[in-house]
Amino acid sequence: MPKRTDIHSVLIIGAGPIIIGQACEFDYSGTQACKALKEEDYRVVLVNSNPATIMTDPEFADRTYIEPITPETVEKIIIRELEEMKRLGVPVPSGVVGSRRSAADSSNDQRPSAESPLQVPHKLVLLPTLGGQTALNTAMALHRSGALDRHGVEMIGAKAEAIHKGEDREAFKQLMLAIGLDVPISGTARTLEEARAIAEKIGRFPLIIRPSFTLGGTGGGIASNRVEFDELA
C-alpha cells in the first residue's frame, strides 16, 4: 500500500479505562501505531481518558489529550487540531473548521489550486480501530452526527460501513450469505420473547448468544440449557 501523502495529522482514539475484556491489548496496539506513524513522518494526536497507559507517555504522540472519550470531546479536539494545523502553516482547505459547507463547496475544495496545494500533507484523519469498542462507538457517533463531514475529517483504518457490518450481527450474517459462505442457524432478537422463539425454532442446545455492537464479547456466552439461555438472553 503506497504512503498517503495527503495526510498531515492522525487523531488516534484510545481505549480509555482498562476493563475485563478490553483496553489492555489496545494500549499495546495503540502504542505501536503511534510509533509507526511517527516513523512515517505523520503528526500524531492522541486522546485517551486513561493516563495509566504506555501510549500516553509523552514521547509517543506529538500531542496527547487526557480527556473523556466522548463524541463531544473528540469533536472539540478536532476543531482545536484543525486550528493548530493552520497555525503550523498547513494548507487546510479554507472554511473547514466549524463550517457547514454544501457538497458542491466541498467538491470544489478538492481541486488543486494555488491556495490549496493538495500535493502536500494537509488532512486531519481519524483512526478509530485501535481503541476497542470505546473508540468505535465514539467514531460512529461522530459519523452519524455529521461531525466528521462537517469538519472535513476522514475515517481511516475502517470505514463507517465496514464497522457497522462488523458490529451488527444481522448485517454481518447477510454479508456472509451474499458472498456464498455458510453460517450457523441463527436469528436476531430484540426481546426475551423473540429470543425464546428463535431458540425453539433452532430446537437444540447448546446455543451461542452474541450481542450486537460489541466486538469484545461482553454480554455474550454459551447456554447449555433453557435456564442458562434465559439468563444470558
N, CA, C and O of each residue as an XYZ file, in Angstrom:
932
protein
N       0.841     -1.185      0.000
C       0.000      0.000      0.000
C       0.886      1.248      0.000
O       1.726      1.394      0.888
N       0.722      2.144     -0.966
C       1.559      3.342     -1.001
C       1.228      4.284      0.154
O       0.110      4.294      0.669
N       2.207      5.061      0.540
C       2.014      6.018      1.625
C       1.069      7.125      1.188
O       1.173      7.641      0.075
N       0.149      7.485      2.069
C      -0.752      8.611      1.812
C       0.010      9.915      1.994
O       0.434     10.231      3.107
N       0.190     10.668      0.934
C       0.930     11.920      1.021
C       0.030     13.118      1.308
O       0.517     14.235      1.480
N      -1.306     12.883      1.360
C      -2.223     13.981      1.636
C      -2.505     14.148      3.123
O      -3.111     15.140      3.529
N      -2.071     13.181      3.948
C      -2.351     13.214      5.387
C      -1.245     13.959      6.123
O      -0.062     13.684      5.927
N      -1.631     14.887      6.956
C      -0.679     15.605      7.801
C      -0.731     15.093      9.236
O       0.308     14.799      9.828
N      -1.940     14.984      9.801
C      -2.091     14.604     11.208
C      -3.075     13.448     11.338
O      -4.073     13.379     10.620
N      -2.776     12.545     12.264
C      -3.638     11.386     12.533
C      -4.109     11.468     13.977
O      -3.298     11.495     14.903
N      -5.422     11.507     14.162
C      -6.012     11.520     15.503
C      -6.395     10.097     15.896
O      -7.276      9.493     15.284
N      -5.731      9.568     16.913
C      -5.991      8.212     17.401
C      -6.856      8.290     18.647
O      -6.567      9.061     19.562
N      -7.919      7.493     18.685
C      -8.766      7.405     19.877
C      -8.334      6.188     20.676
O      -8.346      5.070     20.159
N      -7.952      6.393     21.934
C      -7.544      5.301     22.805
C      -8.735      4.549     23.371
O      -9.885      4.852     23.054
N      -8.445      3.563     24.212
C      -9.485      2.676     24.730
C     -10.052      3.104     26.071
O     -11.049      2.545     26.528
N      -9.426      4.095     26.710
C      -9.937      4.533     27.996
C      -9.575      3.578     29.118
O      -8.540      2.915     29.055
N     -10.424      3.497     30.158
C     -10.115      2.651     31.319
C      -9.957      1.187     30.938
O     -10.679      0.679     30.080
N      -9.020      0.520     31.573
C      -8.810     -0.904     31.335
C      -9.867     -1.691     32.104
O      -9.947     -1.608     33.329
N     -10.673     -2.454     31.373
C     -11.701     -3.286     31.978
C     -11.522     -4.710     31.480
O     -10.776     -4.958     30.533
N     -12.212     -5.644     32.123
C     -12.117     -7.041     31.707
C     -12.649     -7.169     30.282
O     -13.787     -6.787     30.009
N     -11.843     -7.697     29.385
C     -12.262     -7.905     28.008
C     -11.870     -6.803     27.052
O     -12.039     -6.953     25.842
N     -11.350     -5.700     27.560
C     -10.974     -4.619     26.657
C      -9.951     -3.683     27.291
O      -9.905     -3.508     28.509
N      -9.159     -3.105     26.451
C      -8.322     -1.928     26.705
C      -6.853     -2.259     26.872
O      -6.020     -1.561     26.294
N      -6.487     -3.284     27.630
C      -5.077     -3.540     27.866
C      -4.355     -3.842     26.546
O      -3.286     -3.294     26.279
N      -4.945     -4.713     25.726
C      -4.302     -5.063     24.459
C      -4.286     -3.881     23.489
O      -3.406     -3.785     22.634
N      -5.268     -2.980     23.628
C      -5.319     -1.832     22.733
C      -4.289     -0.784     23.121
O      -3.905      0.040     22.292
N      -3.841     -0.803     24.357
C      -2.743      0.084     24.745
C      -1.487     -0.296     23.969
O      -0.752      0.570     23.493
N      -1.248     -1.605     23.846
C      -0.077     -2.069     23.088
C      -0.206     -1.705     21.612
O       0.719     -1.146     21.024
N      -1.357     -2.025     21.014
C      -1.526     -1.757     19.585
C      -1.504     -0.263     19.307
O      -0.957      0.173     18.294
N      -2.095      0.526     20.200
C      -2.089      1.967     20.025
C      -0.693      2.555     20.129
O      -0.337      3.471     19.388
N       0.093      2.022     21.054
C       1.484      2.481     21.200
C       2.278      2.182     19.942
O       3.020      3.037     19.459
N       2.131      0.972     19.404
C       2.847      0.611     18.186
C       2.404      1.463     16.997
O       3.211      1.816     16.138
N       1.105      1.790     16.961
C       0.604      2.635     15.880
C       1.215      4.027     15.956
O       1.610      4.592     14.936
N       1.293      4.580     17.163
C       1.918      5.894     17.338
C       3.357      5.880     16.830
O       3.783      6.791     16.119
N       4.098      4.845     17.200
C       5.494      4.749     16.777
C       5.607      4.616     15.260
O       6.435      5.277     14.634
N       4.774      3.762     14.674
C       4.843      3.529     13.235
C       4.465      4.776     12.448
O       5.100      5.093     11.442
N       3.444      5.478     12.896
C       3.003      6.673     12.192
C       4.038      7.790     12.277
O       4.271      8.506     11.304
N       4.658      7.934     13.451
C       5.695      8.958     13.591
C       6.916      8.626     12.738
O       7.565      9.527     12.207
N       7.231      7.341     12.605
C       8.342      6.941     11.735
C       8.072      7.314     10.281
O       9.003      7.533      9.506
N       6.797      7.384      9.918
C       6.423      7.778      8.558
C       6.239      9.289      8.437
O       5.772      9.786      7.413
N       6.612     10.013      9.493
C       6.581     11.483      9.500
C       5.175     12.074      9.540
O       4.972     13.219      9.137
N       4.213     11.304     10.022
C       2.896     11.880     10.274
C       2.890     12.529     11.662
O       3.577     12.068     12.574
N       2.123     13.581     11.807
C       1.915     14.186     13.121
C       0.830     13.382     13.830
O      -0.253     13.180     13.281
N       1.118     12.921     15.049
C       0.214     12.030     15.766
C      -0.438     12.770     16.934
O       0.238     13.366     17.772
N      -1.762     12.715     16.965
C      -2.546     13.294     18.052
C      -3.308     12.156     18.720
O      -3.941     11.344     18.046
N      -3.244     12.100     20.034
C      -3.856     11.002     20.780
C      -4.832     11.549     21.806
O      -4.541     12.530     22.490
N      -5.997     10.909     21.912
C      -6.929     11.207     23.005
C      -7.203      9.916     23.763
O      -7.576      8.901     23.174
N      -7.015      9.969     25.067
C      -7.247      8.804     25.919
C      -7.568      9.307     27.319
O      -6.855     10.151     27.861
N      -8.628      8.795     27.892
C      -9.025      9.243     29.228
C      -8.221      8.585     30.338
O      -8.338      8.966     31.503
N      -7.401      7.595     29.980
C      -6.649      6.832     30.977
C      -5.168      7.201     30.917
O      -4.484      6.797     29.977
N      -4.651      7.957     31.893
C      -3.229      8.320     31.865
C      -2.301      7.173     32.246
O      -1.092      7.257     32.030
N      -2.861      6.091     32.815
C      -2.031      4.956     33.237
C      -1.846      3.973     32.094
O      -2.107      2.779     32.240
N      -1.393      4.484     30.953
C      -1.152      3.652     29.777
C       0.214      4.002     29.193
O       0.767      5.069     29.457
N       0.739      3.083     28.401
C       2.016      3.335     27.736
C       1.846      4.400     26.657
O       2.702      5.271     26.500
N       0.740      4.331     25.912
C       0.574      5.220     24.768
C       0.506      6.693     25.162
O       0.794      7.566     24.343
N       0.129      6.978     26.408
C       0.042      8.376     26.828
C       1.365      8.924     27.334
O       1.428     10.080     27.751
N       2.432      8.115     27.308
C       3.761      8.655     27.611
C       4.087      9.746     26.585
O       3.764      9.592     25.407
N       4.712     10.832     27.007
C       4.890     11.998     26.132
C       5.593     11.714     24.812
O       5.337     12.405     23.825
N       6.479     10.709     24.767
C       7.268     10.512     23.551
C       6.505      9.833     22.415
O       7.010      9.777     21.294
N       5.302      9.318     22.676
C       4.630      8.530     21.641
C       3.737      9.352     20.718
O       3.474      8.920     19.596
N       3.270     10.499     21.139
C       2.421     11.331     20.292
C       2.931     12.763     20.313
O       3.570     13.196     21.272
N       2.643     13.485     19.251
C       3.038     14.889     19.194
C       2.181     15.741     20.122
O       2.631     16.758     20.649
N       0.944     15.307     20.311
C       0.071     15.974     21.268
C      -0.867     14.941     21.863
O      -1.480     14.156     21.139
N      -0.977     14.945     23.200
C      -1.811     13.966     23.899
C      -2.869     14.691     24.721
O      -2.565     15.616     25.474
N      -4.107     14.259     24.565
C      -5.223     14.803     25.336
C      -5.681     13.754     26.342
O      -6.120     12.671     25.956
N      -5.581     14.072     27.625
C      -6.155     13.207     28.665
C      -7.548     13.759     28.953
O      -7.733     14.578     29.853
N      -8.500     13.307     28.190
C      -9.862     13.835     28.241
C     -10.864     12.684     28.131
O     -10.514     11.598     27.668
N     -12.110     12.920     28.555
C     -13.136     11.879     28.378
C     -13.305     11.508     26.912
O     -13.312     12.377     26.039
N     -13.439     10.229     26.649
C     -13.621      9.782     25.264
C     -15.118      9.800     24.958
O     -15.810      8.791     25.090
N     -15.591     10.962     24.548
C     -16.985     11.155     24.162
C     -17.008     11.856     22.812
O     -16.042     12.530     22.453
N     -18.096     11.708     22.057
C     -18.168     12.395     20.767
C     -18.004     13.909     20.894
O     -17.371     14.545     20.052
N     -18.575     14.474     21.944
C     -18.495     15.924     22.111
C     -17.055     16.372     22.346
O     -16.606     17.363     21.771
N     -16.337     15.642     23.190
C     -14.951     15.999     23.481
C     -14.071     15.822     22.254
O     -13.240     16.680     21.956
N     -14.245     14.725     21.545
C     -13.406     14.467     20.362
C     -13.675     15.504     19.276
O     -12.750     15.911     18.574
N     -14.926     15.938     19.128
C     -15.200     16.973     18.141
C     -14.500     18.281     18.506
O     -13.990     18.976     17.626
N     -14.471     18.621     19.793
C     -13.747     19.820     20.225
C     -12.257     19.690     19.923
O     -11.610     20.664     19.536
N     -11.715     18.488     20.100
C     -10.302     18.254     19.801
C     -10.049     18.403     18.306
O      -9.040     18.977     17.899
N     -10.964     17.886     17.489
C     -10.835     18.027     16.037
C     -10.766     19.499     15.649
O      -9.909     19.902     14.863
N     -11.671     20.296     16.202
C     -11.681     21.728     15.891
C     -10.372     22.377     16.313
O      -9.800     23.176     15.571
N      -9.898     22.032     17.510
C      -8.656     22.623     18.003
C      -7.462     22.204     17.149
O      -6.579     23.017     16.878
N      -7.431     20.934     16.722
C      -6.300     20.459     15.933
C      -6.297     21.037     14.522
O      -5.230     21.280     13.957
N      -7.455     21.255     13.957
C      -7.507     21.910     12.650
C      -6.978     23.338     12.752
O      -6.275     23.812     11.859
N      -7.318     24.013     13.835
C      -6.783     25.360     14.047
C      -5.266     25.311     14.263
O      -4.540     26.183     13.785
N      -4.793     24.296     14.982
C      -3.354     24.157     15.213
C      -2.620     23.895     13.896
O      -1.535     24.428     13.668
N      -3.218     23.075     13.036
C      -2.600     22.805     11.735
C      -2.489     24.083     10.917
O      -1.485     24.307     10.241
N      -3.509     24.912     10.977
C      -3.461     26.193     10.271
C      -2.361     27.070     10.851
O      -1.653     27.759     10.117
N      -2.223     27.039     12.173
C      -1.177     27.837     12.826
C       0.208     27.373     12.402
O       1.134     28.177     12.296
N       0.349     26.054     12.157
C       1.628     25.493     11.735
C       1.914     25.741     10.252
O       2.978     25.385      9.745
N       0.956     26.352      9.574
C       1.154     26.641      8.155
C       0.667     25.560      7.224
O       0.957     25.605      6.028
N      -0.071     24.584      7.739
C      -0.610     23.520      6.893
C      -1.743     24.102      6.044
O      -2.596     24.819      6.568
N      -1.763     23.804      4.744
C      -2.802     24.376      3.872
C      -4.145     23.677      4.044
O      -4.644     23.038      3.118
N      -4.728     23.803      5.239
C      -6.060     23.250      5.474
C      -7.040     24.008      4.592
O      -7.030     25.239      4.592
N      -7.901     23.297      3.827
C      -8.857     23.999      2.964
C      -9.658     25.018      3.752
O     -10.186     24.700      4.818
N      -9.754     26.230      3.245
C     -10.426     27.299      3.963
C     -11.895     26.979      4.156
O     -12.553     26.426      3.275
N     -12.400     27.347      5.347
C     -13.818     27.165      5.637
C     -14.161     25.827      6.231
O     -15.334     25.559      6.495
N     -13.143     24.944      6.460
C     -13.449     23.623      7.003
C     -13.825     23.719      8.466
O     -14.803     23.102      8.889
N     -13.071     24.479      9.251
C     -13.252     24.477     10.701
C     -14.599     25.064     11.060
O     -14.888     26.228     10.785
N     -15.427     24.220     11.689
C     -16.701     24.689     12.204
C     -17.712     25.060     11.133
O     -18.707     25.711     11.452
N     -17.509     24.682      9.891
C     -18.402     25.108      8.818
C     -19.433     24.033      8.525
O     -19.312     22.886      8.954
N     -20.463     24.448      7.769
C     -21.472     23.516      7.283
C     -21.584     23.702      5.772
O     -22.629     24.095      5.254
N     -20.488     23.412      5.081
C     -20.441     23.652      3.649
C     -21.307     22.664      2.896
O     -21.577     21.558      3.365
N     -21.734     23.082      1.728
C     -22.513     22.197      0.873
C     -21.596     21.173      0.219
O     -20.375     21.328      0.218
N     -22.199     20.129     -0.336
C     -21.413     19.101     -1.024
C     -20.673     19.707     -2.212
O     -19.545     19.316     -2.513
N     -21.319     20.675     -2.893
C     -20.669     21.309     -4.032
C     -19.442     22.084     -3.592
O     -18.401     22.029     -4.247
N     -19.558     22.812     -2.477
C     -18.415     23.556     -1.953
C     -17.285     22.606     -1.605
O     -16.122     22.879     -1.904
N     -17.630     21.474     -0.963
C     -16.611     20.513     -0.555
C     -15.892     19.947     -1.757
O     -14.672     19.781     -1.733
N     -16.648     19.643     -2.827
C     -16.011     19.076     -4.012
C     -15.103     20.102     -4.662
O     -14.058     19.750     -5.209
N     -15.497     21.383     -4.608
C     -14.645     22.418     -5.177
C     -13.313     22.508     -4.455
O     -12.290     22.791     -5.078
N     -13.312     22.264     -3.118
C     -12.089     22.334     -2.340
C     -11.107     21.241     -2.711
O      -9.913     21.362     -2.437
N     -11.596     20.162     -3.337
C     -10.717     19.048     -3.657
C      -9.901     19.291     -4.919
O      -8.989     18.522     -5.223
N     -10.220     20.354     -5.658
C      -9.462     20.635     -6.872
C      -8.169     21.354     -6.520
O      -8.201     22.334     -5.777
N      -7.036     20.895     -7.033
C      -5.782     21.572     -6.742
C      -5.834     23.029     -7.168
O      -6.348     23.351     -8.240
N      -5.309     23.898     -6.339
C      -5.266     25.309     -6.646
C      -4.065     25.927     -5.975
O      -3.382     25.278     -5.183
N      -3.807     27.186     -6.292
C      -2.672     27.877     -5.684
C      -2.897     28.055     -4.197
O      -1.950     28.041     -3.410
N      -4.194     28.229     -3.801
C      -4.476     28.440     -2.379
C      -4.465     27.132     -1.592
O      -4.221     27.146     -0.385
N      -4.724     26.010     -2.248
C      -4.824     24.738     -1.549
C      -4.022     23.685     -2.287
O      -4.603     22.875     -3.010
N      -2.709     23.668     -2.131
C      -1.856     22.702     -2.845
C      -2.029     21.306     -2.265
O      -1.390     20.962     -1.271
N      -2.890     20.500     -2.882
C      -3.265     19.216     -2.311
C      -2.193     18.149     -2.470
O      -2.383     17.015     -2.030
N      -1.060     18.493     -3.096
C       0.012     17.524     -3.199
C       0.881     17.503     -1.941
O       1.766     16.657     -1.812
N       0.635     18.415     -1.031
C       1.371     18.431      0.233
C       0.439     17.951      1.337
O      -0.778     18.076      1.197
N       0.973     17.401      2.439
C       0.115     16.919      3.526
C      -0.771     18.039      4.081
O      -0.276     19.099      4.462
N      -2.080     17.793      4.123
C      -2.992     18.843      4.570
C      -4.200     18.315      5.332
O      -5.009     19.108      5.814
N      -4.343     17.002      5.454
C      -5.549     16.434      6.050
C      -5.346     16.019      7.505
O      -4.274     15.555      7.896
N      -6.399     16.198      8.291
C      -6.508     15.568      9.600
C      -7.437     14.374      9.439
O      -8.565     14.527      8.972
N      -6.974     13.185      9.821
C      -7.780     11.973      9.694
C      -7.967     11.328     11.066
O      -7.187     11.558     11.991
N      -9.013     10.522     11.175
C      -9.361      9.864     12.433
C      -9.117      8.373     12.320
O      -9.604      7.730     11.391
N      -8.355      7.815     13.269
C      -8.069      6.382     13.302
C      -8.759      5.774     14.523
O      -8.264      5.930     15.640
N      -9.897      5.081     14.337
C     -10.692      4.606     15.471
C     -10.536      3.126     15.805
O     -11.183      2.633     16.729
N      -9.684      2.408     15.066
C      -9.659      0.949     15.194
C      -8.653      0.436     16.218
O      -8.421     -0.770     16.302
N      -8.056      1.330     16.994
C      -7.034      0.916     17.961
C      -7.471      1.183     19.394
O      -6.654      1.122     20.313
N      -8.750      1.478     19.592
C      -9.239      1.786     20.928
C     -10.404      0.928     21.353
O     -11.170      1.316     22.235
N     -10.556     -0.243     20.737
C     -11.618     -1.152     21.148
C     -13.001     -0.587     20.905
O     -13.198      0.274     20.047
N     -13.965     -1.089     21.680
C     -15.349     -0.681     21.485
C     -15.568      0.791     21.805
O     -16.397      1.453     21.180
N     -14.822      1.299     22.779
C     -14.965      2.712     23.162
C     -14.679      3.620     21.972
O     -15.453      4.531     21.681
N     -13.574      3.373     21.291
C     -13.198      4.204     20.147
C     -14.173      4.025     18.988
O     -14.543      5.000     18.334
N     -14.592      2.789     18.727
C     -15.525      2.547     17.632
C     -16.850      3.257     17.877
O     -17.394      3.884     16.968
N     -17.377      3.164     19.102
C     -18.638      3.823     19.430
C     -18.529      5.329     19.244
O     -19.434      5.965     18.706
N     -17.414      5.892     19.695
C     -17.214      7.330     19.589
C     -17.127      7.764     18.133
O     -17.756      8.744     17.734
N     -16.346      7.034     17.338
C     -16.190      7.374     15.927
C     -17.512      7.255     15.178
O     -17.832      8.105     14.347
N     -18.278      6.211     15.462
C     -19.557      6.044     14.780
C     -20.550      7.136     15.178
O     -21.351      7.575     14.353
N     -20.500      7.574     16.428
C     -21.365      8.676     16.852
C     -20.993      9.964     16.120
O     -21.872     10.730     15.724
N     -19.692     10.204     15.941
C     -19.243     11.378     15.188
C     -19.675     11.287     13.730
O     -20.037     12.291     13.117
N     -19.633     10.073     13.179
C     -20.066      9.871     11.796
C     -21.566     10.125     11.656
O     -21.995     10.835     10.745
N     -22.367      9.544     12.560
C     -23.818      9.684     12.455
C     -24.285     11.122     12.683
O     -25.272     11.558     12.089
N     -23.585     11.847     13.531
C     -23.975     13.236     13.812
C     -23.551     14.195     12.704
O     -23.967     15.353     12.687
N     -22.728     13.713     11.786
C     -22.246     14.565     10.712
C     -21.024     15.380     11.069
O     -20.586     16.213     10.275
N     -20.453     15.154     12.270
C     -19.311     15.949     12.717
C     -18.094     15.750     11.824
O     -17.376     16.706     11.535
N     -17.857     14.516     11.386
C     -16.682     14.258     10.546
C     -16.811     14.977      9.201
O     -15.858     15.602      8.736
N     -17.985     14.889      8.580
C     -18.207     15.602      7.322
C     -18.144     17.106      7.536
O     -17.617     17.843      6.703
N     -18.683     17.547      8.650
C     -18.733     18.984      8.932
C     -17.346     19.600      9.011
O     -17.139     20.746      8.612
N     -16.400     18.832      9.530
C     -15.044     19.347      9.710
C     -14.064     18.795      8.681
O     -12.864     19.059      8.760
N     -14.574     18.024      7.710
C     -13.717     17.518      6.655
C     -12.710     16.489      7.117
O     -11.595     16.430      6.599
N     -13.099     15.665      8.100
C     -12.190     14.658      8.662
C     -12.566     13.279      8.128
O     -13.719     12.860      8.230
N     -11.595     12.582      7.564
C     -11.800     11.241      7.018
C     -11.495     10.185      8.073
O     -10.547     10.324      8.847
N     -12.301      9.132      8.100
C     -12.037      7.995      8.976
C     -11.170      6.991      8.219
O     -11.535      6.565      7.123
N     -10.031      6.608      8.789
C      -9.151      5.650      8.133
C      -9.060      4.383      8.986
O      -9.497      4.359     10.137
N      -8.488      3.335      8.399
C      -8.394      2.057      9.112
C      -9.604      1.191      8.861
O      -9.472      0.003      8.565
N     -10.796      1.782      8.978
C     -12.056      1.116      8.656
C     -13.091      2.197      8.413
O     -13.190      3.153      9.182
N     -13.851      2.052      7.359
C     -14.912      3.000      7.076
C     -16.127      2.692      7.957
O     -16.250      1.601      8.512
N     -17.013      3.672      8.070
C     -18.193      3.515      8.927
C     -19.036      2.318      8.500
O     -19.553      1.591      9.348
N     -19.176      2.108      7.199
C     -19.983      0.978      6.711
C     -19.377     -0.356      7.146
O     -20.101     -1.277      7.527
N     -18.039     -0.457      7.088
C     -17.376     -1.700      7.486
C     -17.536     -1.941      8.983
O     -17.751     -3.078      9.403
N     -17.435     -0.889      9.792
C     -17.619     -1.028     11.238
C     -19.037     -1.491     11.539
O     -19.248     -2.369     12.376
N     -20.007     -0.899     10.853
C     -21.403     -1.282     11.072
C     -21.629     -2.757     10.748
O     -22.281     -3.476     11.504
N     -21.082     -3.199      9.613
C     -21.284     -4.598      9.221
C     -20.562     -5.560     10.157
O     -20.989     -6.704     10.313
N     -19.481     -5.116     10.777
C     -18.781     -5.970     11.723
C     -19.477     -6.060     13.071
O     -19.357     -7.063     13.774
N     -20.213     -4.996     13.431
C     -20.855     -4.956     14.753
C     -22.288     -5.461     14.743
O     -22.744     -6.060     15.716
N     -22.994     -5.224     13.659
C     -24.391     -5.632     13.554
C     -24.439     -7.086     13.099
O     -24.088     -7.396     11.961
N     -24.875     -7.977     13.990
C     -24.825     -9.419     13.690
C     -25.655     -9.776     12.464
O     -25.234    -10.599     11.652
N     -26.830     -9.165     12.319
C     -27.683     -9.489     11.180
C     -27.056     -8.999      9.880
O     -27.085     -9.707      8.873
N     -26.485     -7.788      9.894
C     -25.830     -7.259      8.698
C     -24.634     -8.125      8.313
O     -24.392     -8.365      7.131
N     -23.888     -8.592      9.315
C     -22.735     -9.452      9.047
C     -23.193    -10.795      8.462
O     -22.585    -11.313      7.525
N     -24.262    -11.343      9.021
C     -24.797    -12.613      8.515
C     -25.205    -12.477      7.048
O     -24.870    -13.336      6.232
N     -25.919    -11.414      6.709
C     -26.367    -11.214      5.335
C     -25.177    -11.021      4.396
O     -25.214    -11.454      3.244
N     -24.134    -10.376      4.886
C     -22.933    -10.197      4.068
C     -22.274    -11.539      3.774
O     -21.854    -11.785      2.643
N     -22.177    -12.409      4.776
C     -21.575    -13.726      4.586
C     -22.403    -14.566      3.606
O     -21.849    -15.254      2.749
N     -23.723    -14.502      3.740
C     -24.579    -15.252      2.816
C     -24.452    -14.715      1.399
O     -24.514    -15.477      0.434
N     -24.276    -13.403      1.272
C     -24.183    -12.780     -0.051
C     -22.938    -13.229     -0.805
O     -22.939    -13.278     -2.035
N     -21.871    -13.560     -0.070
C     -20.638    -13.994     -0.736
C     -20.507    -15.516     -0.756
O     -19.461    -16.054     -1.116
N     -21.587    -16.205     -0.361
C     -21.633    -17.655     -0.507
C     -21.068    -18.456      0.645
O     -20.816    -19.651      0.488
N     -20.857    -17.835      1.808
C     -20.356    -18.572      2.962
C     -21.510    -19.082      3.810
O     -22.501    -18.381      4.015
N     -21.376    -20.295      4.296
C     -22.396    -20.858      5.172
C     -22.223    -20.294      6.578
O     -21.103    -20.046      7.026
N     -23.337    -20.098      7.261
C     -23.310    -19.589      8.638
C     -24.213    -20.471      9.492
O     -25.104    -21.132      8.959
N     -24.001    -20.494     10.808
C     -24.876    -21.292     11.674
C     -26.321    -20.812     11.614
O     -26.592    -19.648     11.320
N     -27.237    -21.724     11.896
C     -28.647    -21.339     12.003
C     -28.766    -20.299     13.113
O     -28.279    -20.512     14.224
N     -29.404    -19.191     12.817
C     -29.433    -18.113     13.806
C     -30.621    -17.202     13.555
O     -31.355    -17.356     12.579
N     -30.790    -16.254     14.459
C     -31.830    -15.238     14.322
C     -31.476    -14.048     15.179
O     -30.628    -14.133     16.067
N     -32.131    -12.937     14.907
C     -31.883    -11.708     15.651
C     -33.088    -11.397     16.530
O     -34.221    -11.343     16.052
N     -32.833    -11.196     17.807
C     -33.906    -10.916     18.766
C     -33.661     -9.581     19.456
O     -32.522     -9.194     19.717
N     -34.748     -8.896     19.741
C     -34.668     -7.633     20.473
C     -35.409     -7.690     21.807
O     -35.369     -6.738     22.587
N     -36.080     -8.802     22.061
C     -36.750     -9.026     23.344
C     -36.507    -10.465     23.772
O     -36.106    -11.300     22.961
N     -36.749    -10.753     25.039
C     -36.583    -12.113     25.537
C     -37.543    -13.064     24.833
O     -37.187    -14.206     24.543
N     -38.761    -12.597     24.557
C     -39.743    -13.444     23.879
C     -39.266    -13.813     22.473
O     -39.415    -14.957     22.042
N     -38.694    -12.843     21.764
C     -38.165    -13.136     20.429
C     -36.999    -14.110     20.515
O     -36.864    -14.990     19.665
N     -36.150    -13.961     21.543
C     -35.016    -14.864     21.710
C     -35.500    -16.290     21.963
O     -34.954    -17.244     21.409
N     -36.532    -16.432     22.808
C     -37.073    -17.768     23.087
C     -37.661    -18.395     21.822
O     -37.520    -19.598     21.603
N     -38.315    -17.591     20.997
C     -38.905    -18.109     19.749
C     -37.812    -18.616     18.809
O     -37.978    -19.649     18.159
N     -36.701    -17.893     18.738
C     -35.584    -18.331     17.888
C     -34.991    -19.629     18.423
O     -34.658    -20.529     17.653
N     -34.861    -19.722     19.756
C     -34.335    -20.950     20.367
C     -35.237    -22.144     20.054
O     -34.747    -23.238     19.772
N     -36.552    -21.933     20.104
C     -37.486    -23.006     19.779
C     -37.356    -23.420     18.316
O     -37.451    -24.602     17.984
N     -37.139    -22.448     17.458
C     -37.003    -22.740     16.035
C     -35.742    -23.547     15.759
O     -35.758    -24.471     14.945
N     -34.631    -23.195     16.447
C     -33.386    -23.951     16.268
C     -33.542    -25.347     16.847
O     -33.139    -26.333     16.230
N     -34.131    -25.425     18.040
C     -34.561    -26.702     18.576
C     -33.542    -27.541     19.306
O     -33.810    -28.706     19.602
N     -32.394    -26.997     19.604
C     -31.412    -27.793     20.341
C     -30.390    -26.880     21.025
O     -30.175    -25.735     20.627
N     -29.773    -27.435     22.067
C     -28.697    -26.758     22.789
C     -27.387    -27.500     22.521
O     -27.424    -28.660     22.111
N     -26.217    -26.860     22.741
C     -26.015    -25.502     23.268
C     -26.284    -24.435     22.209
O     -26.248    -24.697     21.007
N     -26.560    -23.203     22.706
C     -26.790    -22.055     21.849
C     -25.829    -20.932     22.241
O     -25.541    -20.731     23.421
N     -25.347    -20.216     21.250
C     -24.462    -19.079     21.492
C     -25.280    -17.796     21.427
O     -26.002    -17.559     20.459
N     -25.165    -16.983     22.449
C     -25.832    -15.680     22.477
C     -24.774    -14.612     22.285
O     -23.840    -14.503     23.079
N     -24.925    -13.810     21.209
C     -23.958    -12.758     20.904
C     -24.679    -11.427     20.759
O     -25.511    -11.277     19.863
N     -24.385    -10.468     21.608
C     -24.992     -9.140     21.436
C     -24.376     -8.407     20.253
O     -23.198     -8.585     19.943
N     -25.175     -7.593     19.605
C     -24.641     -6.738     18.553
C     -23.937     -5.539     19.165
O     -24.120     -5.215     20.338
N     -23.124     -4.890     18.336
C     -22.450     -3.645     18.697
C     -21.508     -3.813     19.881
O     -21.370     -2.911     20.707
N     -20.875     -4.949     19.959
C     -19.756     -5.165     20.869
C     -18.849     -6.202     20.239
O     -19.287     -7.312     19.937
N     -17.586     -5.848     20.038
C     -16.643     -6.754     19.388
C     -15.775     -7.496     20.388
O     -15.002     -8.375     20.005
N     -15.893     -7.152     21.668
C     -15.052     -7.786     22.681
C     -15.687     -8.976     23.368
O     -15.055     -9.609     24.214
N     -16.933     -9.294     23.020
C     -17.604    -10.444     23.615
C     -18.404    -10.131     24.868
O     -19.047    -11.023     25.421
N     -18.380     -8.886     25.329
C     -19.108     -8.522     26.540
C     -20.596     -8.795     26.369
O     -21.200     -8.383     25.379
N     -21.186     -9.493     27.342
C     -22.613     -9.764     27.318
C     -23.004    -11.048     26.617
O     -24.173    -11.433     26.648
N     -22.059    -11.715     25.988
C     -22.367    -12.947     25.279
C     -22.005    -14.177     26.085
O     -21.452    -14.074     27.181
N     -22.319    -15.340     25.540
C     -21.983    -16.581     26.226
C     -22.615    -17.774     25.538
O     -23.270    -17.643     24.504
N     -22.406    -18.950     26.134
C     -22.952    -20.206     25.614
C     -23.925    -20.777     26.630
O     -23.592    -20.960     27.801
N     -25.129    -21.055     26.162
C     -26.166    -21.620     27.029
C     -26.326    -23.105     26.730
O     -26.558    -23.503     25.589
N     -26.197    -23.919     27.779
C     -26.330    -25.372     27.614
C     -27.748    -25.859     27.868
O     -28.083    -27.000     27.548
N     -28.587    -24.994     28.445
C     -29.970    -25.374     28.727
C     -30.848    -24.124     28.765
O     -30.366    -23.005     28.588
N     -32.141    -24.335     29.000
C     -33.106    -23.222     28.941
C     -32.860    -22.189     30.045
O     -33.012    -20.989     29.818
N     -32.484    -22.650     31.224
C     -32.247    -21.715     32.329
C     -31.072    -20.790     32.001
O     -31.170    -19.575     32.170
N     -29.969    -21.364     31.535
C     -28.810    -20.558     31.157
C     -29.135    -19.619     29.998
O     -28.655    -18.487     29.941
N     -29.958    -20.113     29.080
C     -30.345    -19.296     27.933
C     -31.111    -18.053     28.390
O     -30.822    -16.940     27.950
N     -32.089    -18.253     29.273
C     -32.882    -17.113     29.757
C     -32.017    -16.109     30.492
O     -32.228    -14.903     30.366
N     -31.045    -16.587     31.260
C     -30.158    -15.681     31.997
C     -29.313    -14.858     31.045
O     -29.172    -13.648     31.226
N     -28.754    -15.495     30.042
C     -27.902    -14.776     29.087
C     -28.706    -13.839     28.197
O     -28.305    -12.702     27.947
N     -29.847    -14.332     27.723
C     -30.667    -13.531     26.814
C     -31.241    -12.324     27.524
O     -31.960    -11.533     26.913
